[in-house]
Amino acid sequence: MTKPAPIEDVPIGGEGIRLGQFLKFAGLLDSGGDVKEAIIDGYVTVNGEVDRRRGRQLQLGDVVAFEGRRVRVSP
């Protein structure tokens, strides 16, 4: 059984950020088009569940995963 990837903390310098913005900010994806496709196709999870809302407001402590990387929204 493979061990899950470690969680990287990504400080956003605020209270919240939208999912689409966070994917680019954290370096998981490079362009808005890639973000839109990955989210719509169900490749992105938030706190372990697929979320297809690019505009979802993330909160501090939320963990976003894409292609084996896991990043946590931190202050």
C-alpha positions as CSV (number, residue, x, y, z in Angstrom):
1,M,0.0,0.0,0.0
2,T,1.4,3.4,-0.9
3,K,1.6,6.2,1.6
4,P,-0.3,9.3,0.9
5,A,1.7,12.4,-0.2
6,P,2.7,14.7,2.7
7,I,0.6,17.8,3.0
8,E,2.3,21.0,2.0
9,D,1.2,24.2,3.7
10,V,0.6,27.1,1.4
11,P,0.1,30.5,3.1
12,I,-2.5,32.7,1.4
13,G,-2.0,35.7,3.6
14,G,-5.7,36.1,4.3
15,E,-8.9,34.4,5.4
16,G,-10.0,32.6,2.3
17,I,-9.4,32.0,-1.4
18,R,-11.4,30.5,-4.3
19,L,-10.5,27.0,-5.4
20,G,-9.5,28.0,-8.9
21,Q,-7.3,30.8,-7.7
22,F,-5.7,28.5,-5.1
23,L,-4.8,25.8,-7.6
24,K,-2.7,28.3,-9.6
25,F,-1.4,30.1,-6.5
26,A,-0.1,26.8,-5.0
27,G,1.5,25.9,-8.3
28,L,-0.6,22.8,-8.8
29,L,-1.7,24.1,-12.3
30,D,-0.4,26.9,-14.5
31,S,-3.4,28.3,-16.4
32,G,-7.0,29.1,-15.8
33,G,-8.0,26.8,-18.7
34,D,-6.1,23.9,-17.0
35,V,-7.8,24.7,-13.7
36,K,-11.3,24.7,-15.3
37,E,-10.7,21.4,-17.0
38,A,-9.2,19.6,-14.0
39,I,-12.1,20.8,-11.7
40,I,-14.9,20.0,-14.2
41,D,-13.4,16.5,-15.0
42,G,-13.3,15.7,-11.2
43,Y,-9.6,15.5,-10.8
44,V,-9.5,17.9,-7.8
45,T,-10.5,17.0,-4.3
46,V,-11.1,19.3,-1.3
47,N,-10.9,17.6,2.1
48,G,-11.0,14.2,0.4
49,E,-14.1,14.8,-1.8
50,V,-14.4,15.7,-5.4
51,D,-15.5,19.3,-5.9
52,R,-16.5,20.7,-9.3
53,R,-17.0,24.3,-8.2
54,R,-14.1,26.5,-9.4
55,G,-15.5,29.4,-7.3
56,R,-15.8,27.4,-4.1
57,Q,-14.5,29.5,-1.2
58,L,-11.8,27.6,0.6
59,Q,-11.2,28.2,4.3
60,L,-8.0,28.0,6.4
61,G,-7.2,24.3,7.0
62,D,-8.8,23.0,3.8
63,V,-6.7,20.4,2.0
64,V,-6.7,20.4,-1.8
65,A,-5.3,17.5,-3.8
66,F,-4.5,17.1,-7.4
67,E,-2.3,14.5,-9.2
68,G,-0.8,13.1,-6.0
69,R,0.0,16.5,-4.4
70,R,-1.8,17.7,-1.3
71,V,-1.7,21.3,-0.2
72,R,-3.4,22.9,2.9
73,V,-4.7,26.5,2.9
74,S,-2.8,28.2,5.7
75,P,-2.7,31.8,7.0
